[in-house]
Amino acid sequence: MATSSTRRALWMARAETLVFPFCRRVPFRIQQWLLENVLQQLLAEASAEGELAFLEGRTLEIRVTDMGVGWHIVGCHPRLLVLPPNDTADVTILGRTRAFALLASGREDPDTLFFRRELCLEGDTELGLGVKNLLDSIERDVLPLPIRRLLSGAGAMANGI
């Protein structure tokens, strides 16, 4: 009989062959709309308090290496814009889906993931440190319940792998 961790590992292997290709095919405009709305909700308080000023005119790249997707996030007061990745970013945070799921769900803090090298930082380390501190301050309870449940489930699945 398979253990729960074995079942999770099998599910993740299936996700890589079934879900990841689907994610790569989602039109960028849909990805952009979803990410911009989630970021706006997550960071509304930080934006109102001027805590996003350090991102003004700067480009952060998020790259999910095993899924083959990525985005550029550009500070454009009073919000963040999501753009398709290109060759230039001031700082890049890259890692596998598991690490981003743990981070997004709040099951692991950014320090732990960077320390274990599950997330890597390339480029402007001062900007990267500002982004890491911003990630530490995010309150996930401002997100709609379906998104919180999705993130919680993804984090639980990733935690078991």
Secondary structure, DSSP 8 states (H G I E B T S, - for coil): ---HHHHHHHHHHHHHHHHHHHHHHS-HHHHHHHHHHHHHHHTHHHHHTTTTGGGBT-EEEEEETTTTEEEEEEEETTEEEEE---S--SEEEEE-HHHHHHHHHTSS-HHHHHHTTSEEEEE-HHHHHHHHHHHHH--GGGS-HHHHHHHHHHHHHHHT-
